[in-house]
Amino acid sequence: MEEHRPFHDSNKSRWVAVTAIMSALALVGNYVLVAIPNVELGSGVLFVTAYLFGLGMGIWCVLIVSIIYAFFNPWGPFIPTIWITQLIGWIFMVIAGMLMGRKESDRSWTRGMQIELAIVGAVVTLFFDLITTLGYSIWFGVPYFIAVITGSTFIALHVVSNAIIFPAIVPKLDVTMKQQLNTLFNGKQSLS
């Protein structure tokens, strides 16, 4: 029986390739639902990146996604304080993903684990929204309390949608990525 090999011990070019794929997937997740304000899949992808591959890859994906999204943001121009607070919020998400990362590759997703993902998705999204609202408040000189109150509908929509999205996509990405990248996780050939 072969011993489990951590992903970060794999070939560096594979690591770069998976980082690029996860970054692209997060960007697509941010753009695909852009017509619905504050409903996005990118946060869940960033979360699952750190969940599966660790904090290092999660941070690199956050940096890549934040730079590209900052300059091609469908909601407006680059604003430095919002960009910095987005970085902080997304880093918080990948830290949560890394902390929740499972060591055993064959555990199934129970209902309790999905409820836990919903709660974590809501909490990290609330943090993200409150910190980015602070960036908005600082840049535009709007009192923070007023910015939170006027943005509360968007905050609530984002928190509720991610509480639904996280348990919907994280288990599927977990299973699919582990299946597709079995050789990287376990050092043996996939059966499919």
KEKE-3310 file (N, C-alpha, C; in steps of 0.2 Angstrom, whole numbers, plus 5000, padded with zeros to 4 digits):
npx = (5004:5003:5009:5000:5003:5007:4999:5007:5020:5021:5025:5032:5027:5015:5009:5008:5000:4988:4985:4983:4972:4962:4962:4957:4944:4939:4938:4929:4918:4916:4912:4901:4888:4886:4875:4866:4867:4879:4878:4888:4900:4914:4920:4917:4925:4938:4938:4937:4949:4959:4955:4957:4970:4978:4985:4995:4992:4979:4981:4989:4980:4970:4978:4980:4967:4962:4969:4967:4952:4951:4955:4946:4933:4916:4908:4913:4926:4944:4947:4958:4956:4945:4950:4961:4954:4946:4955:4959:4947:4945:4957:4954:4944:4951:4959:4950:4945:4957:4958:4947:4950:4950:4958:4957:4954:4943:4931:4914:4902:4892:4876:4877:4890:4888:4879:4887:4896:4887:4885:4899:4901:4892:4897:4910:4907:4900:4910:4918:4910:4907:4920:4924:4914:4919:4931:4925:4918:4929:4935:4925:4921:4910:4901:4904:4894:4882:4885:4885:4871:4864:4869:4864:4854:4861:4871:4865:4859:4871:4877:4866:4865:4878:4878:4870:4876:4890:4888:4883:4892:4905:4907:4905:4915:4926:4925:4925:4938:4947:4945:4948:4961:4968:4981:4989:4985:4987:4997:4995:4988:4972:4957:4947)
npy = (4994:5011:5026:5040:5055:5072:5085:5097:5092:5087:5088:5103:5110:5104:5109:5123:5122:5117:5128:5138:5133:5132:5146:5151:5145:5151:5164:5163:5159:5171:5179:5172:5173:5187:5195:5195:5203:5202:5188:5174:5162:5161:5163:5151:5142:5147:5144:5130:5127:5130:5121:5108:5109:5116:5131:5138:5137:5142:5155:5160:5159:5168:5180:5180:5180:5192:5202:5201:5202:5215:5223:5220:5222:5220:5228:5241:5253:5251:5252:5256:5254:5246:5235:5230:5227:5217:5207:5204:5199:5188:5181:5177:5168:5158:5154:5148:5138:5130:5127:5119:5108:5091:5077:5063:5054:5047:5049:5052:5065:5070:5075:5083:5089:5096:5105:5112:5117:5127:5135:5140:5145:5156:5164:5167:5174:5185:5191:5195:5204:5214:5219:5223:5233:5242:5246:5252:5262:5270:5274:5282:5291:5289:5287:5272:5264:5269:5265:5251:5249:5254:5245:5233:5225:5219:5213:5204:5196:5191:5184:5174:5168:5162:5154:5144:5141:5136:5123:5117:5117:5114:5100:5094:5098:5094:5080:5078:5084:5076:5064:5066:5071:5060:5054:5064:5066:5053:5046:5036:5028:5033:5024:5027)
npz = (5000:4995:5002:5007:4998:5001:4992:4989:4988:4976:4958:4953:4941:4939:4950:4948:4936:4941:4950:4941:4935:4945:4948:4936:4936:4948:4944:4933:4940:4947:4937:4929:4935:4935:4932:4942:4956:4969:4970:4967:4962:4964:4977:4983:4976:4978:4992:4991:4985:4994:5003:4997:4992:5001:5010:5004:4989:4989:4993:4983:4972:4976:4975:4961:4956:4962:4956:4943:4943:4949:4939:4928:4933:4933:4940:4942:4942:4946:4963:4976:4990:4991:4984:4992:5004:4999:4996:5009:5014:5005:5008:5021:5018:5012:5022:5031:5022:5022:5035:5037:5028:5024:5029:5026:5012:5008:5015:5015:5011:5024:5030:5041:5039:5027:5032:5041:5031:5026:5036:5038:5026:5026:5037:5033:5022:5027:5034:5023:5016:5026:5028:5015:5014:5023:5016:5005:5012:5018:5006:4999:5009:5017:5032:5041:5047:5040:5027:5029:5033:5021:5012:5016:5011:5000:5006:5014:5004:4998:5008:5011:4999:4997:5008:5003:4991:4995:5002:4991:4980:4985:4991:4978:4970:4978:4977:4963:4960:4967:4961:4948:4949:4955:4954:4958:4972:4978:4971:4963:4948:4941:4941:4932)
capx = (5000:5007:5008:4998:5008:5004:4999:5012:5026:5020:5029:5030:5023:5008:5006:5007:4995:4982:4984:4980:4965:4958:4961:4952:4938:4936:4936:4923:4913:4914:4908:4895:4882:4886:4869:4863:4871:4881:4878:4894:4903:4921:4921:4917:4930:4944:4938:4939:4956:4963:4952:4960:4977:4982:4985:4999:4989:4974:4984:4991:4974:4968:4982:4979:4960:4961:4973:4963:4946:4951:4955:4941:4927:4910:4904:4916:4934:4948:4947:4963:4954:4941:4954:4964:4949:4944:4961:4959:4941:4947:4962:4950:4940:4955:4961:4944:4945:4962:4957:4942:4952:4950:4964:4955:4952:4938:4926:4908:4899:4886:4871:4880:4896:4885:4876:4893:4898:4883:4887:4905:4900:4888:4901:4916:4904:4898:4916:4920:4905:4909:4927:4924:4910:4924:4935:4920:4917:4935:4937:4920:4920:4903:4901:4904:4887:4878:4887:4882:4864:4862:4871:4862:4851:4866:4875:4860:4859:4877:4877:4862:4867:4884:4876:4867:4881:4895:4887:4881:4898:4912:4907:4905:4922:4930:4924:4928:4945:4950:4944:4952:4968:4970:4988:4993:4984:4989:5003:4993:4984:4965:4953:4942)
capy = (5000:5017:5031:5047:5060:5078:5088:5102:5088:5085:5091:5110:5112:5102:5114:5129:5121:5117:5134:5142:5130:5135:5153:5152:5143:5156:5170:5161:5159:5177:5182:5169:5176:5194:5199:5194:5207:5198:5180:5172:5155:5162:5162:5144:5139:5149:5140:5123:5127:5129:5115:5103:5110:5120:5138:5141:5138:5146:5162:5162:5159:5174:5185:5180:5182:5199:5206:5201:5205:5222:5227:5218:5221:5223:5233:5248:5254:5249:5256:5253:5252:5240:5229:5228:5223:5211:5203:5202:5194:5181:5177:5174:5162:5152:5151:5144:5132:5126:5124:5113:5103:5085:5073:5057:5055:5043:5051:5054:5071:5069:5081:5088:5092:5101:5111:5115:5121:5132:5140:5143:5150:5162:5168:5170:5179:5191:5195:5198:5209:5219:5221:5227:5239:5246:5249:5257:5268:5274:5278:5287:5295:5287:5283:5264:5262:5271:5260:5244:5249:5255:5239:5227:5220:5216:5209:5198:5192:5188:5179:5169:5164:5158:5148:5139:5139:5132:5116:5114:5116:5112:5093:5091:5100:5090:5073:5078:5086:5071:5059:5068:5072:5055:5052:5069:5065:5047:5044:5030:5029:5033:5019:5030)
capz = (5000:4995:5007:5004:4997:5001:4985:4988:4987:4969:4953:4953:4935:4941:4955:4944:4932:4945:4953:4936:4933:4950:4948:4931:4939:4952:4940:4929:4945:4948:4931:4926:4938:4936:4931:4949:4961:4975:4969:4964:4964:4965:4984:4985:4972:4982:4998:4990:4983:5000:5007:4994:4990:5006:5011:4999:4983:4990:4993:4976:4968:4978:4972:4954:4955:4964:4952:4936:4944:4950:4932:4924:4937:4929:4944:4942:4941:4952:4969:4980:4997:4991:4982:4998:5008:4995:4997:5016:5014:5002:5012:5027:5016:5010:5028:5033:5018:5024:5042:5036:5024:5027:5028:5024:5005:5006:5019:5012:5014:5027:5030:5046:5036:5023:5036:5043:5026:5025:5041:5037:5020:5028:5041:5029:5017:5031:5035:5017:5015:5031:5027:5009:5015:5026:5010:5002:5017:5018:4999:4998:5015:5020:5038:5040:5049:5035:5022:5031:5033:5015:5008:5020:5006:4996:5011:5016:4998:4997:5014:5010:4993:4999:5013:4999:4986:4998:5002:4984:4976:4988:4990:4971:4968:4982:4974:4956:4959:4970:4956:4942:4951:4960:4954:4962:4979:4980:4968:4959:4943:4942:4938:4927)
cpx = (5004:5005:5005:5003:5005:5004:5005:5019:5026:5025:5027:5026:5016:5005:5004:5001:4988:4980:4981:4973:4960:4957:4956:4945:4935:4934:4930:4917:4911:4910:4902:4889:4882:4880:4865:4868:4873:4880:4883:4896:4910:4923:4922:4923:4937:4944:4940:4946:4960:4961:4956:4968:4981:4982:4989:4996:4983:4976:4986:4985:4971:4971:4980:4972:4959:4964:4968:4956:4946:4951:4950:4934:4921:4906:4907:4923:4938:4948:4952:4960:4949:4945:4958:4960:4946:4949:4960:4953:4942:4952:4959:4946:4945:4958:4956:4944:4951:4961:4952:4944:4952:4956:4963:4952:4945:4931:4920:4906:4893:4882:4874:4886:4893:4882:4882:4896:4894:4884:4893:4905:4897:4893:4907:4913:4902:4904:4918:4916:4907:4915:4927:4920:4915:4928:4931:4919:4923:4936:4932:4918:4913:4904:4900:4897:4882:4879:4884:4875:4861:4864:4868:4858:4856:4870:4871:4860:4865:4878:4873:4864:4873:4883:4873:4872:4887:4894:4885:4887:4904:4912:4908:4912:4927:4930:4927:4935:4949:4950:4949:4960:4971:4977:4992:4991:4987:4995:5001:4988:4976:4962:4949:4946)
cpy = (5006:5022:5037:5052:5067:5082:5093:5098:5086:5089:5099:5113:5110:5107:5120:5128:5121:5124:5139:5140:5133:5142:5155:5150:5148:5162:5169:5161:5166:5181:5179:5171:5183:5198:5199:5197:5202:5191:5178:5165:5156:5161:5155:5140:5141:5145:5133:5122:5126:5123:5109:5103:5114:5127:5141:5142:5142:5154:5164:5163:5166:5180:5186:5183:5189:5203:5207:5204:5212:5226:5226:5217:5224:5228:5240:5247:5252:5254:5253:5250:5246:5234:5226:5224:5217:5205:5200:5197:5188:5177:5174:5168:5157:5149:5146:5138:5127:5123:5118:5108:5096:5081:5066:5058:5051:5044:5054:5061:5069:5076:5086:5092:5097:5107:5115:5120:5127:5137:5144:5148:5156:5167:5171:5175:5186:5195:5198:5204:5215:5222:5225:5233:5244:5250:5254:5263:5273:5278:5283:5292:5294:5284:5276:5262:5263:5266:5253:5244:5250:5249:5233:5222:5216:5211:5203:5193:5188:5182:5173:5164:5160:5152:5143:5136:5134:5125:5113:5113:5113:5104:5090:5093:5095:5083:5073:5079:5080:5065:5060:5069:5066:5053:5058:5068:5059:5044:5037:5032:5029:5027:5021:5032)
cpz = (5000:5000:5004:5004:4996:4994:4984:4987:4980:4965:4953:4947:4936:4945:4952:4940:4936:4948:4947:4934:4939:4950:4942:4933:4943:4949:4936:4934:4947:4943:4928:4929:4939:4936:4938:4954:4967:4975:4965:4966:4965:4972:4986:4982:4976:4988:4997:4988:4989:5004:5004:4994:4995:5005:5005:4992:4984:4990:4986:4971:4970:4975:4965:4952:4957:4959:4945:4937:4946:4944:4927:4928:4934:4934:4945:4941:4947:4957:4974:4987:4997:4989:4988:5003:5005:4996:5004:5017:5011:5005:5018:5024:5014:5017:5031:5029:5020:5031:5041:5032:5027:5025:5025:5017:5004:5011:5014:5015:5017:5028:5035:5043:5031:5027:5039:5038:5025:5030:5040:5031:5022:5032:5037:5024:5021:5032:5029:5016:5020:5030:5020:5009:5018:5021:5007:5006:5017:5012:4998:5003:5018:5026:5037:5042:5044:5029:5023:5030:5025:5010:5011:5016:5002:5000:5012:5010:4997:5002:5013:5004:4994:5004:5009:4994:4989:4999:4996:4980:4979:4988:4983:4969:4972:4979:4967:4956:4962:4965:4950:4943:4956:4960:4958:4970:4981:4977:4964:4953:4944:4938:4932:4921)
residu = (MET:GLU:GLU:HIS:ARG:PRO:PHE:HIS:ASP:SER:ASN:LYS:SER:ARG:TRP:VAL:ALA:VAL:THR:ALA:ILE:MET:SER:ALA:LEU:ALA:LEU:VAL:GLY:ASN:TYR:VAL:LEU:VAL:ALA:ILE:PRO:ASN:VAL:GLU:LEU:GLY:SER:GLY:VAL:LEU:PHE:VAL:THR:ALA:TYR:LEU:PHE:GLY:LEU:GLY:MET:GLY:ILE:TRP:CYS:VAL:LEU:ILE:VAL:SER:ILE:ILE:TYR:ALA:PHE:PHE:ASN:PRO:TRP:GLY:PRO:PHE:ILE:PRO:THR:ILE:TRP:ILE:THR:GLN:LEU:ILE:GLY:TRP:ILE:PHE:MET:VAL:ILE:ALA:GLY:MET:LEU:MET:GLY:ARG:LYS:GLU:SER:ASP:ARG:SER:TRP:THR:ARG:GLY:MET:GLN:ILE:GLU:LEU:ALA:ILE:VAL:GLY:ALA:VAL:VAL:THR:LEU:PHE:PHE:ASP:LEU:ILE:THR:THR:LEU:GLY:TYR:SER:ILE:TRP:PHE:GLY:VAL:PRO:TYR:PHE:ILE:ALA:VAL:ILE:THR:GLY:SER:THR:PHE:ILE:ALA:LEU:HIS:VAL:VAL:SER:ASN:ALA:ILE:ILE:PHE:PRO:ALA:ILE:VAL:PRO:LYS:LEU:ASP:VAL:THR:MET:LYS:GLN:GLN:LEU:ASN:THR:LEU:PHE:ASN:GLY:LYS:GLN:SER:LEU:SER)
# end
